[in-house]
């Protein structure tokens, strides 16, 4: 079989797998038409890689657990925070988490749980702790707001919520590298949610 014919076969092939109790069926045409986002056309290779990653990682793109996003030369697989949380919760080693924001209040730097802060507080970052069975200490992530904010869309309207998410997904990924390693949330990649939800190729 020629290399060209082999590629065509891969593109026409339907990939079927199960996530929880849901059966997921993907073809290159379904991904390209309903799931891929951005202002650049995804390549056949990128479509095939995305479908196989979804199958391997047990992600359901129809529930917004994964997107194929392309705004520049390279396509990226973007994962929703809820998908990372679900995969962590499926592990018997997961024992919960705490997460919040880091603020400057007068001359102090405070780590607040959740997203609530005073109007006079200056938001500077986010933090998270994930508790894993067998670890003597929680896995901790602390991130700076300035490194992630785009100043647009959701980052502009809900910066506390967004930076908390970044810290949490980083702590989750470090806690469960085999389950969710190499999966990145849109908040980490600087991709605004409205660009993912509203743009169709």
N, C-alpha and C positions, 0 to 999 in steps of 0.2 A: 504494500500500500504506500502510495506517495505521501510525502510530508504534507502537501496541500490537502489531499483527501482525508488524511488523519485529522487535520485541524477542523475540517468541515464536520467530520463525525463528532468531534468533541463539542462543537457549537450546537449541533442539532440534538445532542443527547440530553435527555431529561434526567436531572439528579433528584432522587427521592430519598428523604430521610425523616426522622421523627425528632421533634423537640417537645419534651413532656408528653402530652397526649395528642399533640397536633402533628399531622403529616404535612411536610413541606415539599412542594414540587417546584423546581427551578429549571428554566431553560435560559439560554443566552438572550433570546428575544424577550422573555419576561423581565429579566434583569435590566436590559437596555431600555425597555419601554416604561416600566413601572417603578424601578428601584434606583437606577443610576441617576445621579444629580450632578449639576455643574454646568459650565459653559463650554466644555470640551467634549468631544466624542470619545467614548471609551473604546479601546481596541479589543479584538477578539481574545487575545491572550489575557487581558485584564478581566474580561467577563468570566472566562474559564477559571482563573485563579480565585476570583471572588466567590463563585459558586462552590468550589471545592473547599475553600476556607469556611464558608457558612456550614457546610456539611460536617467538616472535621471538628469545628468548634461548637456545633449544635446551636446555631443562631437562626432565628426566624426573622428574615427581613420584612415580612408582611406585618409584623408586630413592631416595626421600627427598632428592632434589636441591632440591625446592621444596615449600612448604606455603602454604596460604591460612589465616591465623590471625586470629580475631576475638574479642577479649575485651572491647573497649569499643565505641565507636560506629563506628570505622573498621577495616576489614580491612587486614591487612598481608601482603605476600608475603615469606616468610622462606625464605632459601636456605641449604643446608648448606655448610659449609666445603669439603667434598670437591668440590662442584660448582664453586666458585670456583677451586679448585686445578686442576681438569680444564680449565676454560676458559683459565686462564693457561698451562698446559702445552701447549695446542693452538696457542698463538701462537709463531711462529718467533723472536720477539723475547725470549721468556722464557729466562733463563740461570740460573735457580735462586734459592734464597733461604736466609736464615738467620733464626732466630727464637728467642726465649727470654724469660726473666723478669728483672725488675728487683727487687733486694732491698736492704734496709738491713742491713749487717753491721757491728756496733759503730759506728764513726763514718764508715763508707764507704757509698756507693751503688754497687752492682755490677750489671753486666749479664751475666747467665749464659746461656749457650746451652742450649737444651732446657728441661726443667722441674725438674731436680734442684736442691735447695737443702739447706743444713744446717738442722737442727731449730731452731737459734738464729737463723737468718735471718728477717727480717720481709719478707714479700712486699708490694711496693708497686706493681708494674706489670708491663707486658710490652713487648717490643720486637720489631721485625722489619725485615729488609732484603731487598728484592727487586732482583735484578740483571736489567737490561733492555738488550738490544743497542741500541747507539746513544746510551746515556746515559753521561756521564762519571762519574757517581756513582750508587750504589744509591739506590732510593727507600726512605726510612726512616719508620717509624711507631713512636711511643712512646706508650703509654696508661697511665693511672692506674687501679689496681684499684678505688679508691673510687668512680669514676665508672660502673663497670659491674656490680660484684658485686651480686647479689640477696641473698646470704647464705643461700640456700636451695638444695635439690636438688644438682645437679652443682657449682654455684658453692661450696657448702659443703664438699663432699667432695673436689673437685679444682680448687681455685682457680688453681693454677699453670697447669694445662692450659688452663683457660678463658680466662685473661687473655692467654696466649700466642696463642690462636686469634684473639682480638679484634685484637691488633696485626698478626697476619699478614694477616687479611682486609682490614684497612684499607690496608696497604701494597700488597696485590694490586690493590685497587680503584683506588688512585691510580696504579699502574703501568700498568693496562690499562683506562682509563675507557670506551673505546668497547665493549669486550667485557663488562665486568662492572660498569660504573658504575651506580649506583642500585640495586644488589642488596645486601641486608643480611643478615648471618647472625644466627641466633637469639641468639648470645652478645652481639652488639652491642645488640640490642633489649630485653634483659633478660627474654627469654622462656625459662623453664626447659624443658629437654628433655623432662622427664616430662609436661609439659602438652601438648606437641606429639605425643609418641609414644602416650600412653595415653588422651587424651580424644577421644571421638568424639561428634559432634553427634547 
